[in-house]
Amino acid sequence: QVQLVESGGGLVQPGGSLRLSCAGDGISLDAYTMGWYRRAPGKPREWVALITSSGTTDYPDSAKGRFTLSRDNAKNTVYLQMNSLEPEDTALYYCSCGTGTVSSYRIVYWGQGTQVTVST
């Protein structure tokens, strides 16, 4: 059974940082494009970051300069480093695994999500 296991969410103050992890269980992530999405209450799901199997990354404008997605194939894990967090970043963050690039990303698996709350 394939699972994507997210961790690292929590409560952080505005301006703070968090690092989310997504580990593959029953799947080798190195051949896949990995992406992070988020969903805030009352809002549609939003793409946050993507990294291809070759390590090319892409981000929406809302994440550029603040979020960094990386992968450690030896640990079968991807990491989303989030800095300068704002209350608007509060959401349930989901890891995904698939093929393609930003314009052609096809998701095969989803994780269960990890909650990020940015608040005083």
GROMACS elastic network, one bead per residue, 0.5 to 0.9 nm:
[ bonds ]
;  ai    aj funct       b0    kb
    1    25     6  0.78234   500
    1    26     6  0.58887   500
    1    27     6  0.84639   500
    2    24     6  0.75260   500
    2    25     6  0.57611   500
    2    27     6  0.58797   500
    2   109     6  0.80044   500
    3    23     6  0.81888   500
    3    24     6  0.60747   500
    3    26     6  0.64475   500
    3    27     6  0.75087   500
    3   109     6  0.77687   500
    3   110     6  0.78819   500
    3   111     6  0.67217   500
    3   112     6  0.88016   500
    4    22     6  0.61582   500
    4    23     6  0.56483   500
    4    25     6  0.61926   500
    4    26     6  0.87289   500
    4    27     6  0.85283   500
    4    95     6  0.70030   500
    4    96     6  0.75075   500
    4    97     6  0.80881   500
    4   109     6  0.74745   500
    4   110     6  0.65410   500
    4   112     6  0.74735   500
    5    21     6  0.78395   500
    5    22     6  0.53305   500
    5    23     6  0.51153   500
    5    24     6  0.64473   500
    5    25     6  0.72877   500
    5    95     6  0.80824   500
    5   111     6  0.59526   500
    5   112     6  0.71370   500
    5   113     6  0.81012   500
    6     9     6  0.83280   500
    6    20     6  0.69552   500
    6    21     6  0.54124   500
    6    23     6  0.65001   500
    6    93     6  0.85748   500
    6    94     6  0.74821   500
    6    95     6  0.67676   500
    6   111     6  0.65695   500
    6   112     6  0.71382   500
    6   113     6  0.61678   500
    6   114     6  0.60621   500
    7    19     6  0.85640   500
    7    20     6  0.57124   500
    7    21     6  0.51969   500
    7    22     6  0.65759   500
    7    23     6  0.85002   500
    7   113     6  0.81872   500
    7   114     6  0.61276   500
    7   115     6  0.89503   500
    8    18     6  0.69609   500
    8    19     6  0.58303   500
    8    21     6  0.60759   500
    8    22     6  0.89521   500
    8   114     6  0.72575   500
    8   115     6  0.86266   500
    8   116     6  0.85354   500
    9    18     6  0.70542   500
    9    19     6  0.75413   500
    9    20     6  0.61781   500
    9    21     6  0.87590   500
    9    92     6  0.87165   500
    9    93     6  0.81744   500
    9   113     6  0.89770   500
    9   114     6  0.53168   500
    9   115     6  0.52175   500
    9   117     6  0.78983   500
   10    18     6  0.79741   500
   10   114     6  0.79667   500
   10   115     6  0.61310   500
   10   116     6  0.50603   500
   10   117     6  0.60751   500
   10   118     6  0.83802   500
   11    18     6  0.89875   500
   11   115     6  0.83818   500
   11   116     6  0.61985   500
   11   118     6  0.58768   500
   11   119     6  0.70634   500
   12    15     6  0.82949   500
   12    16     6  0.59867   500
   12    17     6  0.71204   500
   12    18     6  0.75581   500
   12    85     6  0.80109   500
   12   116     6  0.78317   500
   12   117     6  0.63058   500
   12   119     6  0.62864   500
   12   120     6  0.77001   500
   13    16     6  0.54736   500
   13    17     6  0.83586   500
   13    85     6  0.76837   500
   13    86     6  0.80743   500
   13    87     6  0.83389   500
   13   117     6  0.83412   500
   13   118     6  0.53989   500
   13   119     6  0.50417   500
   13   120     6  0.52077   500
   14    17     6  0.85517   500
   14    84     6  0.70044   500
   14    85     6  0.54311   500
   14    86     6  0.50156   500
   14    87     6  0.63617   500
   14   118     6  0.57614   500
   14   119     6  0.60409   500
   14   120     6  0.68286   500
   15    83     6  0.70718   500
   15    86     6  0.63109   500
   15   118     6  0.86633   500
   16    82     6  0.83827   500
   16    83     6  0.61510   500
   16    84     6  0.54807   500
   16    85     6  0.54909   500
   16    86     6  0.81601   500
   16   118     6  0.82464   500
   17    81     6  0.74444   500
   17    82     6  0.54153   500
   17    84     6  0.62064   500
   17    85     6  0.61541   500
   18    80     6  0.81887   500
   18    81     6  0.61410   500
   18    82     6  0.52865   500
   18    83     6  0.67357   500
   18    85     6  0.82054   500
   18   116     6  0.85112   500
   19    79     6  0.65917   500
   19    80     6  0.55058   500
   19    82     6  0.59625   500
   19    83     6  0.85717   500
   20    78     6  0.82990   500
   20    79     6  0.56007   500
   20    81     6  0.64277   500
   20    82     6  0.78961   500
   20    93     6  0.86879   500
   20   114     6  0.81729   500
   21    77     6  0.66805   500
   21    78     6  0.57889   500
   21    80     6  0.64064   500
   21    81     6  0.87437   500
   21    95     6  0.85433   500
   22    76     6  0.84987   500
   22    77     6  0.54366   500
   22    78     6  0.52641   500
   22    79     6  0.64524   500
   22    80     6  0.84151   500
   22    94     6  0.88638   500
   22    95     6  0.62859   500
   22    96     6  0.86693   500
   22   111     6  0.80267   500
   23    29     6  0.83040   500
   23    75     6  0.78297   500
   23    76     6  0.59093   500
   23    78     6  0.66177   500
   23    79     6  0.88470   500
   24    27     6  0.55518   500
   24    28     6  0.64499   500
   24    29     6  0.62391   500
   24    75     6  0.88761   500
   24    76     6  0.58278   500
   24    77     6  0.63249   500
   24    78     6  0.87853   500
   25    28     6  0.77688   500
   25    76     6  0.84329   500
   27    76     6  0.84997   500
   28    31     6  0.70200   500
   28    32     6  0.80911   500
   28    73     6  0.82593   500
   28    76     6  0.63617   500
   29    32     6  0.53580   500
   29    33     6  0.78958   500
   29    34     6  0.78390   500
   29    53     6  0.82384   500
   29    73     6  0.70899   500
   29    76     6  0.58282   500
   29    77     6  0.72990   500
   29    78     6  0.85183   500
   29    97     6  0.75499   500
   30    33     6  0.80328   500
   30    52     6  0.89914   500
   30    53     6  0.58993   500
   30    54     6  0.86152   500
   30    71     6  0.82893   500
   30    72     6  0.83927   500
   30    73     6  0.55231   500
   30    74     6  0.87228   500
   30    76     6  0.69530   500
   30    77     6  0.87360   500
   31    52     6  0.84493   500
   31    53     6  0.53474   500
   31    54     6  0.84386   500
   31    99     6  0.85397   500
   32    51     6  0.88038   500
   32    52     6  0.67103   500
   32    53     6  0.52919   500
   32    97     6  0.62574   500
   32    98     6  0.55792   500
   32    99     6  0.57186   500
   32   100     6  0.82495   500
   33    50     6  0.71625   500
   33    51     6  0.57137   500
   33    53     6  0.52289   500
   33    54     6  0.85249   500
   33    55     6  0.87441   500
   33    96     6  0.84009   500
   33    97     6  0.59319   500
   33    98     6  0.52147   500
   33    99     6  0.51615   500
   33   100     6  0.64291   500
   33   101     6  0.71653   500
   33   105     6  0.78001   500
   33   106     6  0.88860   500
   33   107     6  0.87123   500
   34    49     6  0.84161   500
   34    50     6  0.56996   500
   34    51     6  0.53681   500
   34    52     6  0.63657   500
   34    53     6  0.77770   500
   34    71     6  0.87926   500
   34    78     6  0.76362   500
   34    95     6  0.73080   500
   34    96     6  0.56673   500
   34    98     6  0.62675   500
   34    99     6  0.80248   500
   34   107     6  0.86739   500
   35    47     6  0.77742   500
   35    48     6  0.74857   500
   35    49     6  0.55904   500
   35    51     6  0.63496   500
   35    52     6  0.85475   500
   35    69     6  0.86459   500
   35    94     6  0.83066   500
   35    95     6  0.58775   500
   35    96     6  0.50044   500
   35    97     6  0.63471   500
   35    98     6  0.79666   500
   35   105     6  0.88052   500
   35   107     6  0.85736   500
   36    46     6  0.88037   500
   36    47     6  0.63400   500
   36    48     6  0.53484   500
   36    49     6  0.52298   500
   36    50     6  0.64010   500
   36    69     6  0.87164   500
   36    80     6  0.79860   500
   36    93     6  0.68420   500
   36    94     6  0.55652   500
   36    96     6  0.59959   500
   36    97     6  0.88687   500
   37    45     6  0.67076   500
   37    46     6  0.54724   500
   37    48     6  0.50140   500
   37    49     6  0.71114   500
   37    92     6  0.83516   500
   37    93     6  0.57009   500
   37    94     6  0.51182   500
   37    95     6  0.65017   500
   37    96     6  0.76554   500
   38    44     6  0.86013   500
   38    45     6  0.56376   500
   38    46     6  0.52819   500
   38    47     6  0.65068   500
   38    48     6  0.67475   500
   38    89     6  0.86430   500
   38    90     6  0.87290   500
   38    91     6  0.58212   500
   38    92     6  0.53903   500
   38    94     6  0.58203   500
   38    95     6  0.87411   500
   38   113     6  0.84978   500
   39    42     6  0.83158   500
   39    43     6  0.64265   500
   39    44     6  0.61557   500
   39    46     6  0.61901   500
   39    47     6  0.89568   500
   39    90     6  0.85270   500
   39    91     6  0.52267   500
   39    92     6  0.53161   500
   39    93     6  0.66255   500
   39    94     6  0.81882   500
   40    43     6  0.53676   500
   40    44     6  0.73022   500
   40    45     6  0.73999   500
   40    46     6  0.86002   500
   40    88     6  0.85301   500
   40    89     6  0.80876   500
   40    90     6  0.64288   500
   40    92     6  0.63346   500
   40    93     6  0.87851   500
   41    44     6  0.83092   500
   41    90     6  0.89055   500
   41    91     6  0.71287   500
   41    92     6  0.86346   500
   43    46     6  0.84039   500
   47    50     6  0.82455   500
   47    59     6  0.79908   500
   47    60     6  0.71851   500
   48    58     6  0.87642   500
   48    59     6  0.60743   500
   48    60     6  0.62950   500
   48    62     6  0.79290   500
   48    63     6  0.64195   500
   48    67     6  0.82942   500
   48    93     6  0.87891   500
   49    57     6  0.72992   500
   49    58     6  0.58798   500
   49    60     6  0.70174   500
   49    63     6  0.74924   500
   49    64     6  0.89176   500
   49    67     6  0.77447   500
   49    68     6  0.77998   500
   49    69     6  0.65526   500
   49    80     6  0.80908   500
   50    56     6  0.80959   500
   50    57     6  0.54960   500
   50    58     6  0.53162   500
   50    59     6  0.65309   500
   50    69     6  0.69903   500
   50   101     6  0.79098   500
   50   102     6  0.71243   500
   51    54     6  0.78879   500
   51    55     6  0.56669   500
   51    56     6  0.53984   500
   51    58     6  0.65840   500
   51    69     6  0.66898   500
   51    70     6  0.71118   500
   51    71     6  0.79087   500
   51    78     6  0.88814   500
   51   101     6  0.80629   500
   51   102     6  0.88781   500
   52    55     6  0.51485   500
   52    56     6  0.52520   500
   52    57     6  0.65349   500
   52    58     6  0.88710   500
   52    99     6  0.80494   500
   52   100     6  0.74002   500
   52   101     6  0.65540   500
   52   102     6  0.89379   500
   53    56     6  0.74881   500
   53    71     6  0.88902   500
   53    99     6  0.86956   500
   55    70     6  0.74815   500
   55    71     6  0.74848   500
   56   101     6  0.89462   500
   57    68     6  0.84223   500
   57    69     6  0.69787   500
   57    70     6  0.80906   500
   58    64     6  0.83600   500
   58    69     6  0.85645   500
   58   101     6  0.88361   500
   58   102     6  0.72700   500
   59    62     6  0.78138   500
   59    63     6  0.58718   500
   59    64     6  0.57012   500
   59    67     6  0.80044   500
   59    68     6  0.85598   500
   59    69     6  0.88857   500
   59   102     6  0.89444   500
   60    63     6  0.55709   500
   60    64     6  0.62857   500
   61    64     6  0.51998   500
   61    65     6  0.85181   500
   62    65     6  0.86273   500
   62    66     6  0.83053   500
   63    66     6  0.54739   500
   63    67     6  0.52913   500
   63    68     6  0.83133   500
   63    82     6  0.84695   500
   64    67     6  0.61440   500
   64    68     6  0.80599   500
   65    68     6  0.77998   500
   65    83     6  0.85957   500
   66    81     6  0.81217   500
   66    82     6  0.59621   500
   66    83     6  0.50866   500
   66    84     6  0.61997   500
   66    85     6  0.78273   500
   67    80     6  0.67212   500
   67    81     6  0.55221   500
   67    83     6  0.61704   500
   67    84     6  0.86745   500
   68    79     6  0.79603   500
   68    80     6  0.56676   500
   68    81     6  0.50453   500
   68    82     6  0.65943   500
   68    83     6  0.85587   500
   69    78     6  0.71291   500
   69    79     6  0.56440   500
   69    81     6  0.63131   500
   69    82     6  0.87370   500
   70    77     6  0.87333   500
   70    78     6  0.56457   500
   70    79     6  0.52558   500
   70    80     6  0.65998   500
   70    81     6  0.81771   500
   71    74     6  0.89280   500
   71    75     6  0.85679   500
   71    76     6  0.77830   500
   71    77     6  0.59553   500
   71    79     6  0.60439   500
   71    80     6  0.88377   500
   72    75     6  0.54513   500
   72    76     6  0.60338   500
   72    77     6  0.54429   500
   72    78     6  0.60554   500
   72    79     6  0.79749   500
   73    77     6  0.63159   500
   73    78     6  0.79558   500
   74    77     6  0.78501   500
   75    78     6  0.84989   500
   78    95     6  0.89371   500
   82    85     6  0.66895   500
   83    86     6  0.89708   500
   85    88     6  0.81101   500
   85    89     6  0.63876   500
   85    90     6  0.86765   500
   85   118     6  0.67491   500
   86    89     6  0.53934   500
   86    90     6  0.75534   500
   86   118     6  0.60782   500
   86   119     6  0.79960   500
   87    90     6  0.55813   500
   87   117     6  0.73058   500
   87   119     6  0.58877   500
   87   120     6  0.89049   500
   88    91     6  0.81321   500
   88   118     6  0.76272   500
   89   116     6  0.75297   500
   89   117     6  0.74423   500
   89   118     6  0.66999   500
   90    93     6  0.88642   500
   90   115     6  0.78001   500
   90   116     6  0.53735   500
   90   118     6  0.54348   500
   90   119     6  0.82759   500
   91   114     6  0.85426   500
   91   115     6  0.60862   500
   91   116     6  0.55307   500
   91   117     6  0.66088   500
   91   118     6  0.88425   500
   92   113     6  0.59215   500
   92   114     6  0.55708   500
   92   116     6  0.60777   500
   92   117     6  0.85064   500
   93   112     6  0.86948   500
   93   113     6  0.51947   500
   93   114     6  0.52593   500
   93   115     6  0.60800   500
   93   116     6  0.69476   500
   94   110     6  0.69558   500
   94   111     6  0.57704   500
   94   112     6  0.65166   500
   94   114     6  0.65989   500
   94   115     6  0.88832   500
   95   109     6  0.85036   500
   95   110     6  0.59690   500
   95   111     6  0.51917   500
   95   112     6  0.78320   500
   95   113     6  0.68223   500
   95   114     6  0.88276   500
   96   107     6  0.64355   500
   96   108     6  0.74663   500
   96   109     6  0.56567   500
   96   111     6  0.61718   500
   97   106     6  0.83494   500
   97   107     6  0.57061   500
   97   108     6  0.57534   500
   97   109     6  0.51567   500
   97   110     6  0.65386   500
   97   111     6  0.85754   500
   98   105     6  0.67258   500
   98   106     6  0.53776   500
   98   109     6  0.66881   500
   99   104     6  0.78504   500
   99   105     6  0.56610   500
   99   106     6  0.53279   500
   99   107     6  0.66828   500
   99   108     6  0.76896   500
  100   103     6  0.77169   500
  100   104     6  0.51767   500
  100   106     6  0.63427   500
  100   107     6  0.89136   500
  101   104     6  0.51310   500
  101   106     6  0.83215   500
  102   105     6  0.53368   500
  107   110     6  0.75152   500
  110   113     6  0.83702   500
  111   114     6  0.87748   500
